[in-house]
Structures are given as C-alpha cells and as structure tokens.
Amino acid sequence: FGTERVEAELRARFPAARIARLDRDTIRRRGALVALLERFAAREFDVLVGTQMIAKGHDFPAVTLVGVVSADIGLGLADFRAAERTFQLLTQVAGRAGRGDLRGEAFVQTLYPGHYSIEHACRQDYAGFFTRELEFRRAMRYPPAVAMINVIVRGAALGDAMSLAADLAAAVRRRARDFRVLGPAPAPLVRLRGEHRAQFFLKGTHRAAMRSALRAALDELPGAARRTTIDVDPLSVL
C-alpha cells in the first residue's frame, strides 16, 4: 500500500474526517514539511498519513492512535540489519501515540506476527529483542559477532562490475588467513547514478588482516581502486 492508496481508503471509509498526507510528493515546496506538521499539531487534521518520516522525533500530544501498514516489508530486504530496522521503526512509531496525558494505542498490520522483531516491538521489549538479534548475528556470523567489510565495485555495465569484482575477490582469497570471502554477486541496488554495481564481503575476527589483504589486492589490479568503494562494518549492505 502506498500513502495515496491508504489516504483514498481512509477518505472512503471516514468521509467526515480531515485527512492530510505527508510524503515526498506533498512536501516538495520549501517549508512544506514544517507547515504541515504545525497544522497537524494544531489539530487542523484528524488523520495524518505518511511514510517513515512521521516516526522520527515528532511530538504530537493529542495523538492517541497510530497504525502501521505492511509493517514487515523491511524484513524481506537482503540486509542482515532488517530485523533491527523493523524493531526500531515500530518502537518509534508506537512512541508517537499517547505522549501526553491521554492513553495511546498502536495497531500493526503484518503477515508475520510471530517474527521476533515484531513481537518484541509490540511489547516494547528492548532487552528481549537484543538477546534474540544477537543470537541470530552470532549464528550467521554477522557484526558485531564478527568484523565485516562490504566491497562494492562499479562499472559501466553489470558485466564489467562483476568481472572486476571476481578478479578482486580472487586476489583477496589468495591472501585470506582466518577470514572468508563471500561473493561476488550483483548488489541489491544494482544500478546507482548511472553505474552498475557488484559486491562481495569479507567476514572474520581480524579486521586488520582483512584490510591488509584487500589493500594488497587493490594494488595488484591497476585501476581497481578508482572503481571500488570499501565499507568497513557497514550499517547497510543494500
């Protein structure tokens, strides 16, 4: 569901309600975001439909009901922090309701009500989520259980990026000691700013050894450094 579809559904079901929408299409004009939020805080609207930006740090004391549509969509992303981001978003959204003296409620729509990120978010159980997420990271050997480096290689065509990424990954593997090289593969965001992207990962317990091997591999392949981005302990792998 996009914000426009949600807005249309709400207008059809609640014709008397004053509804506003907050997304990139409605706040393009300079100052539009602040103006819209001020009007909502002044209770000129009954319902505000929006994207994730609504959840970030806004204080609306009169809000007593918050709903999250397709709350689990982020869990399908190819990112090891997907559960963390889902938990973070839901706890932030839930915090928008009942911030004043009035009691608040939050409703979450999901196909996976049993997923631990959603269960713990609904209970506002930070410690419980941390324990489960750390178990997952350790089992799958993701940070912080291990160090990880994401190597992104760019090319005019995907074949160019994949070819250089394969050569670079092979050069790193020849130097690998106590760490693994995974990939290469096309990046989840395969095209960015007119260039195609491939990526591979280094995972291990000795960050210095991985960086040294990667540096030597880049020196071995002329021109590779100019087409390579290195992200140590990445916040996202998309």
C-alpha positions in Angstrom: 0.0 0.0 0.0 1.3 3.4 -1.0 0.4 6.5 1.0 -2.0 7.7 -1.7 -3.9 4.3 -1.6 -4.1 4.5 2.2 -5.4 8.1 2.0 -8.0 7.1 -0.5 -9.2 4.2 1.6 -9.5 6.4 4.7 -11.4 9.1 2.8 -13.8 6.4 1.5 -14.4 4.9 5.0 -14.4 8.1 7.0 -15.8 10.9 4.7 -16.1 13.3 7.6 -12.5 13.1 8.7 -10.0 15.8 7.9 -7.1 13.8 6.3 -3.7 15.0 5.2 -0.8 13.1 3.6 2.9 13.5 4.3 5.3 12.1 1.7 7.8 13.3 -0.9 5.0 14.4 -3.3 3.3 16.7 -0.7 6.4 18.4 0.8 8.4 19.3 -2.3 8.0 23.0 -1.7 10.4 24.6 0.8 8.9 24.8 4.3 6.0 22.5 3.4 7.0 19.8 5.9 7.2 22.2 8.8 3.9 23.8 7.8 2.1 20.5 7.5 3.4 19.3 10.9 2.4 22.5 12.6 -1.1 22.3 11.2 -1.4 18.7 12.4 -0.1 19.7 15.8 -2.8 22.5 15.8 -5.4 19.8 15.2 -6.4 21.1 11.8 -6.4 17.5 10.6 -7.8 14.4 12.3 -5.6 11.9 10.5 -2.1 12.2 9.1 -1.0 9.5 6.6 2.7 9.3 5.9 5.9 7.5 5.3 8.6 6.6 7.9 9.5 10.3 8.3 6.4 10.6 10.6 8.0 8.4 13.1 11.2 10.4 13.5 11.2 12.6 16.6 7.9 14.5 16.2 5.8 15.2 19.3 2.1 15.2 18.9 0.5 15.1 22.4 -3.0 14.8 21.1 -2.3 11.7 19.0 -3.8 8.6 20.6 -3.9 6.1 17.8 -1.1 5.0 15.4 -1.4 2.4 12.7 1.4 0.8 10.7 0.5 -0.7 7.3 2.7 -3.6 5.9 5.0 -3.4 9.0 7.0 -6.4 7.9 8.0 -5.1 4.4 11.5 -4.4 5.6 12.1 -8.0 6.7 12.2 -9.0 3.0 15.3 -6.9 2.3 18.6 -8.5 1.7 20.2 -6.8 4.7 21.3 -8.5 7.9 20.0 -5.5 9.9 16.5 -5.9 8.6 15.0 -7.1 11.9 16.9 -4.4 13.8 15.5 -1.7 11.5 11.9 -3.1 11.7 12.1 -3.2 15.5 13.5 0.3 15.6 10.8 1.7 13.3 7.9 0.1 15.1 9.1 1.2 18.5 9.5 4.8 17.1 6.0 4.7 15.6 4.4 3.3 18.7 6.0 6.2 20.6 4.1 8.7 18.6 0.8 7.7 20.4 -0.1 8.6 24.0 2.8 11.1 24.5 0.6 13.4 26.5 -1.8 12.6 29.4 -4.0 10.6 27.1 -3.6 6.8 26.7 -2.4 5.7 23.3 -2.8 2.6 21.1 -0.8 1.3 18.2 -2.0 -1.2 15.6 0.4 -3.2 13.4 -0.5 -4.9 10.2 1.8 -7.8 9.4 1.9 -11.2 7.7 4.5 -12.3 10.2 3.1 -11.6 13.7 5.4 -14.3 15.2 8.6 -12.7 14.0 10.7 -11.7 17.0 11.3 -8.2 15.8 7.5 -7.5 15.7 6.7 -9.4 18.9 9.3 -7.6 20.9 8.4 -4.2 19.3 4.8 -4.7 20.2 5.8 -5.4 23.8 8.4 -2.6 23.8 10.9 -5.3 25.0 14.3 -3.9 24.1 16.2 -6.4 26.2 14.4 -9.4 24.7 15.0 -8.1 21.1 18.6 -7.6 21.8 19.1 -11.1 23.1 17.3 -12.7 20.1 19.0 -10.5 17.5 22.5 -11.2 19.0 21.8 -14.9 18.8 21.0 -14.5 15.1 24.1 -12.4 14.4 26.3 -14.9 16.2 24.7 -17.9 14.4 25.0 -16.3 10.9 28.4 -14.6 11.7 27.3 -11.0 11.2 28.5 -7.9 13.1 29.0 -7.4 16.0 29.9 -11.1 16.3 32.5 -10.7 13.6 34.0 -7.9 11.6 32.7 -7.4 8.0 33.8 -5.4 5.0 31.5 -4.8 2.1 33.4 -4.2 -1.2 31.4 -2.5 -3.9 32.7 -2.4 -7.5 31.3 -0.1 -10.1 31.2 -0.5 -13.9 29.5 0.9 -17.0 27.8 -2.4 -17.4 27.0 -5.1 -14.9 29.4 -7.5 -16.7 32.2 -5.0 -16.2 31.5 -4.6 -12.5 31.1 -8.4 -12.0 34.4 -9.2 -13.8 36.4 -6.8 -11.8 34.7 -7.9 -8.6 35.6 -11.5 -9.4 39.2 -10.6 -10.0 39.4 -8.6 -6.9 37.7 -11.2 -4.8 40.1 -13.9 -6.1 43.1 -11.7 -5.3 41.8 -11.3 -1.7 41.1 -15.1 -1.4 44.8 -15.8 -2.2 45.7 -13.8 0.8 42.9 -14.9 3.1 44.0 -16.0 6.6 41.4 -16.6 9.2 38.6 -14.9 7.2 36.1 -15.7 4.5 35.4 -14.0 1.2 31.8 -14.3 0.1 30.7 -13.5 -3.5 30.8 -11.6 -5.8 27.2 -11.0 -6.8 25.2 -8.1 -8.2 24.5 -5.6 -5.5 20.8 -5.4 -4.3 20.8 -1.8 -5.6 22.4 -2.9 -8.8 22.3 0.5 -10.6 23.1 3.8 -8.9 23.9 7.2 -10.5 24.3 5.7 -14.0 26.7 2.9 -12.9 26.2 -0.8 -12.3 27.4 -2.4 -9.1 28.6 -5.7 -7.9 29.7 -6.6 -4.4 31.5 -9.2 -2.2 32.1 -9.5 1.5 35.0 -10.2 3.8 34.0 -11.7 7.2 36.3 -12.7 10.1 37.5 -11.8 13.5 40.7 -9.9 12.5 39.7 -6.7 10.8 43.3 -5.6 10.3 44.2 -8.8 8.4 41.2 -8.3 6.1 42.1 -4.7 5.4 45.7 -5.6 4.7 44.7 -8.4 2.2 42.2 -6.1 0.5 44.8 -3.3 0.2 47.3 -5.7 -1.4 44.7 -7.0 -3.8 43.8 -3.5 -4.9 47.5 -2.7 -5.5 47.7 -5.8 -7.7 44.9 -4.7 -10.0 45.7 -1.4 -11.8 42.8 1.0 -11.7 40.7 -1.2 -9.4 40.8 1.3 -6.5 39.1 4.0 -8.6 36.1 1.8 -9.2 35.9 0.3 -5.7 34.1 1.5 -2.5 35.0 -0.1 0.8 32.6 -0.1 3.7 34.0 -1.5 6.9 31.4 -2.8 9.3 28.6 -1.4 7.1 25.4 0.0 8.5 23.6 -1.4 5.5 24.5 -3.9 2.7 22.0 -2.7 0.2 
